[in-house]
Amino acid sequence: MQGRLEDGVVHLPGDARQRFHDSRGYGRPTGGDDLEVAPVEAAHLLSRDDIDGVDGMGLRELLARTGTTLDFVVYKDLRDRGFYLSPAREGWPGVDDAAGADFLVYPRGKGPWDGEVEHRVRVVGERESIPVSSLGEVVLAIVDEDGDLTYFDTEGYSPEGTAVEDLPTDLDAELLSDRALVWDGVDRLYQRGFFGQRLYGRNADSGPLQLSLLEAAYLARADALAIDEADVVSRGRDVEGDRFDRRLAVYAALRGAKTVPKSGFKFGSDFRVYTEFESVSDLSHSEFLVRVVAPDHTFVPRDLSLDVRLAGGVRKRMVFALTDDNGEIDWLSVSRLTP
């Protein structure tokens, strides 16, 4: 069987609908027995010797002519894993909104005729740029220079915790270059809220408390410290520029969600976050890491992979806080996926 390439679609004649769509989920029926398939689907059929060619072209020529090599790598991998999938083209089976995806992957045992989509997959080469605003409810299929595949699931996220705040009022605090010190009444802040760190070391049970500028600004806003929030924020901007305001907005939002954020420096992120917290003496492991980015941030796939791999290696979820200049936040979770 020879296909015909026209206007970006391969037309297959004869009994193609029965052979390829009705039994195996390829293409889009056009009426009668004929079938339209996308070039990547035709390439897969060629690789299986199910069709003889497309306008006399074999697999090599078709991939070069249509520029579908990366798509073919992902399509074949998902087919080999037992999935039926369709190109996310307008008017194609299963497509309500094609934006942001290259393929619609159906649950195992189901096809385009069942109306149920398991994954919306977007194909990306390792050197492409990925706007963070384009992610969410889509699976990234990243093809590296060796042709190996890594899948990342991206979805919205809502931080939630169990921490109950019990803050003191008007504690005397001293604002230093990049932190604040509290000398008296610190047990309640530290033990019940996990604010700051003991100046004498994490194992000390007495002594002053050192607070980050984020913690100091948050506590000053809540009148727990007898210092002016504006002074702390001004110092924070001197230390790290306008990024301080975005990080403070995320810190406050995490506290508002009854979670406990702490520095994520050891994990290469802005925060490590505890969702179940009663006291420092009964501290569990942090559940997720947060990196604060602007809504117009652009990922390099290698950096995204590094963040997710590191978080997975320490058994944490990787979350990005898309934070604009007004402090509005969209949360994005990215995790490794094995389809």
C-alpha positions in Angstrom: 0.0 0.0 0.0 1.3 3.4 -1.0 0.2 6.6 0.8 -0.1 10.0 -0.7 1.3 13.1 1.2 -0.8 16.2 0.7 -1.2 19.4 2.8 0.7 17.8 5.7 -1.5 14.6 5.8 -0.9 11.2 4.4 -3.9 9.6 2.6 -4.1 5.8 2.7 -6.4 4.1 0.3 -8.2 0.8 0.1 -9.1 -0.9 3.4 -6.9 1.3 5.4 -9.6 2.4 7.9 -10.4 -1.2 8.9 -6.7 -2.3 9.0 -5.3 0.7 10.8 -7.9 2.8 12.5 -10.7 0.4 13.6 -8.3 -2.2 14.9 -5.3 -0.2 16.0 -6.3 3.5 16.5 -4.3 5.1 13.7 -5.4 8.2 11.9 -8.7 9.9 11.1 -11.5 8.3 9.0 -12.6 10.4 6.0 -15.6 8.3 5.0 -15.7 5.0 3.4 -12.6 2.8 3.8 -9.9 5.5 3.2 -7.9 7.0 6.1 -5.9 10.1 6.8 -2.9 9.7 9.0 -0.3 12.2 10.3 3.2 11.9 8.9 4.4 10.5 12.2 1.8 7.8 12.1 2.7 7.0 8.5 6.4 6.8 9.6 5.4 4.3 12.3 3.5 2.2 9.8 6.5 2.3 7.5 8.8 1.2 10.3 6.5 -1.9 10.8 6.3 -2.6 7.1 2.5 -2.2 7.3 2.6 0.1 4.3 5.1 0.1 1.4 5.8 3.8 1.1 4.5 7.4 0.9 4.8 8.9 -2.6 7.5 6.3 -3.2 9.4 7.5 0.0 10.6 5.1 2.6 11.0 5.9 6.3 14.3 7.7 5.9 13.0 10.0 3.2 9.6 10.7 5.0 11.3 11.6 8.3 13.6 14.0 6.4 10.8 15.5 4.3 8.4 16.1 7.2 10.8 16.8 10.1 9.1 14.4 12.4 12.1 12.5 13.8 11.7 13.6 17.5 7.9 13.0 17.2 8.6 9.6 15.8 10.9 8.7 18.7 8.2 9.5 21.2 5.3 8.0 19.2 7.1 4.7 18.7 8.1 4.5 22.4 4.5 5.0 23.6 3.2 2.5 21.1 5.8 0.0 22.3 4.6 0.6 25.8 1.1 -0.5 24.8 -0.7 2.8 24.3 -2.8 4.0 21.4 -2.3 7.7 20.7 -3.4 10.4 18.3 -1.7 13.5 17.0 -3.1 16.6 18.8 -4.4 18.2 15.6 -7.6 20.1 15.3 -10.4 17.9 14.0 -8.4 14.7 14.9 -10.0 12.0 17.1 -10.0 12.8 20.8 -9.0 16.5 20.4 -11.0 19.1 22.2 -8.1 21.6 22.7 -4.9 20.9 20.9 -3.0 23.8 22.4 0.2 22.8 24.2 0.3 19.2 23.2 1.6 17.1 20.3 -0.1 13.8 21.2 -3.1 12.6 23.1 -2.4 9.3 24.8 -5.3 7.0 25.7 -5.5 4.7 28.7 -4.2 1.2 28.0 -6.9 -0.9 26.5 -8.7 2.2 25.1 -8.4 4.2 21.9 -9.6 7.4 20.2 -13.1 6.1 20.0 -13.5 5.9 23.8 -13.3 9.6 24.6 -10.9 9.2 27.5 -7.4 10.8 27.5 -4.7 9.6 29.9 -1.9 12.0 29.0 -1.5 15.1 26.9 2.1 14.8 25.6 4.4 17.6 24.4 7.6 16.6 22.6 10.7 18.7 23.4 14.4 18.4 22.3 16.9 18.8 25.1 18.1 22.1 23.7 14.7 23.8 23.3 13.5 26.5 25.6 10.3 25.8 27.6 8.3 28.8 28.9 7.0 27.9 32.3 3.7 29.5 31.5 3.2 26.7 28.8 3.3 23.9 31.4 0.6 22.4 33.5 -1.6 19.4 32.8 0.8 18.3 30.1 3.5 15.6 30.0 6.9 16.7 28.6 8.6 14.0 26.6 12.2 15.3 26.4 14.4 13.7 23.7 18.1 14.0 24.5 21.0 14.1 22.0 21.4 10.3 22.3 17.7 9.8 21.4 16.8 8.7 24.9 13.5 9.7 26.4 12.6 11.3 29.8 9.0 12.0 30.7 7.9 14.7 33.2 4.4 15.2 34.4 3.5 18.9 35.0 0.4 19.8 36.9 -1.1 22.5 39.1 -0.5 22.2 42.8 -2.1 23.5 46.1 0.1 23.5 49.1 -1.6 22.3 52.3 -0.4 21.6 55.8 -1.4 21.1 59.4 0.8 23.6 61.2 -1.1 25.9 63.7 0.5 29.3 64.3 0.9 30.5 67.9 2.9 33.7 67.7 4.1 35.9 70.5 3.9 39.7 70.2 6.4 42.5 70.2 9.6 40.5 70.7 12.7 42.7 70.7 14.7 42.0 67.6 17.9 43.4 66.1 18.1 43.8 62.3 21.6 42.9 61.0 23.1 42.8 57.4 21.2 39.8 56.1 19.2 38.5 59.1 17.7 39.4 62.4 18.5 38.3 65.9 15.9 37.7 68.7 17.4 37.4 72.2 14.5 36.8 74.5 11.2 34.8 74.3 12.5 32.7 71.4 11.3 29.2 72.5 7.8 29.8 71.3 8.9 31.0 67.9 11.4 28.2 67.4 9.7 25.2 69.0 6.1 25.8 68.0 6.7 27.6 64.6 10.1 26.5 63.5 11.1 30.1 62.9 14.8 30.7 62.6 17.7 28.7 64.0 19.5 28.7 67.3 22.6 31.0 67.1 24.5 28.5 69.3 23.7 25.6 66.9 20.7 23.4 66.0 21.2 21.2 69.0 21.3 24.0 71.5 18.2 24.4 73.8 18.8 28.0 74.8 20.3 31.2 73.4 19.3 33.8 70.8 17.5 33.0 67.6 18.7 34.0 64.2 15.9 34.7 61.6 16.2 35.0 57.9 15.0 38.3 56.5 12.0 36.5 55.0 11.0 35.2 58.5 11.7 38.6 60.1 9.5 40.4 57.5 6.7 37.9 58.0 6.8 38.1 61.8 7.1 41.9 61.7 3.9 42.0 59.6 2.2 39.8 62.2 3.4 42.1 65.0 5.4 39.2 66.5 8.5 41.4 66.4 9.0 44.9 67.5 10.6 46.1 64.3 9.1 47.8 61.2 8.2 45.4 58.4 9.2 48.1 55.9 12.7 48.3 57.3 13.1 44.5 56.9 11.8 44.5 53.4 14.1 47.4 52.4 17.0 45.5 53.8 15.9 42.4 51.9 15.7 44.4 48.6 19.2 45.6 49.3 20.4 42.1 49.7 18.7 40.4 46.7 16.8 43.0 44.8 13.2 42.7 43.7 13.3 39.0 44.0 13.0 39.4 47.7 9.4 40.6 47.3 8.5 37.5 45.2 10.1 35.2 47.7 8.4 36.9 50.6 5.0 36.5 48.8 5.7 32.8 48.4 6.9 32.4 52.0 3.7 34.1 53.3 1.5 32.0 51.1 3.1 28.8 52.3 2.7 29.9 55.9 -0.9 30.8 55.1 -1.5 27.3 53.8 -0.4 25.9 57.2 2.9 24.6 55.9 6.3 25.4 57.3 8.9 26.7 54.8 12.6 26.7 55.6 15.6 27.5 53.5 16.1 25.1 50.6 19.7 26.0 50.0 21.0 22.5 50.7 18.7 21.2 47.9 19.5 24.0 45.4 16.0 25.6 45.8 14.4 28.5 47.6 12.5 26.5 50.2 12.1 23.0 51.7 8.5 22.7 53.0 7.1 20.7 55.9 3.4 19.9 55.6 2.9 18.0 58.9 4.3 20.0 61.8 3.6 20.2 65.6 6.9 21.0 67.1 10.7 21.0 66.3 11.2 18.2 68.8 8.8 16.0 66.7 10.0 17.1 63.2 9.3 14.9 60.2 11.0 15.1 56.8 10.1 18.0 54.5 7.7 17.0 51.7 8.5 19.3 48.8 10.9 21.8 47.4 10.0 25.2 46.0 11.8 27.3 43.5 10.4 30.8 43.0 10.3 31.9 39.3 8.7 34.8 37.4 5.7 34.0 35.2 7.8 34.7 32.1 10.6 32.3 33.2 12.0 30.0 30.5 13.3 26.5 31.4 16.2 24.8 29.8 15.3 21.1 29.8 18.6 20.2 31.4 18.0 22.5 34.4 14.5 21.3 34.8 15.7 17.7 34.8 18.3 18.6 37.4 15.7 20.1 39.7 13.4 17.2 39.4 16.1 14.6 39.7 17.5 16.2 42.9 14.0 16.4 44.4 13.3 12.8 43.6 16.6 11.7 44.9 15.7 13.1 48.4 12.1 11.8 48.1 10.5 15.2 47.7 8.2 16.8 45.2 9.5 19.6 43.0 7.2 22.7 43.0 7.7 25.9 41.1 6.0 29.1 42.4 5.2 31.3 39.4 5.1 34.7 41.2 4.4 38.1 39.5 5.4 41.5 40.8 2.0 41.8 42.6 2.6 38.6 44.5 0.0 36.6 42.6 1.2 32.9 42.6 0.5 29.9 40.4 1.9 26.6 41.7 3.3 24.1 39.3 4.4 20.6 40.3 6.9 18.7 38.0 7.7 15.0 38.6 9.3 12.2 36.7 6.8 9.9 35.0 7.1 6.4 33.7 4.2 5.9 31.3 
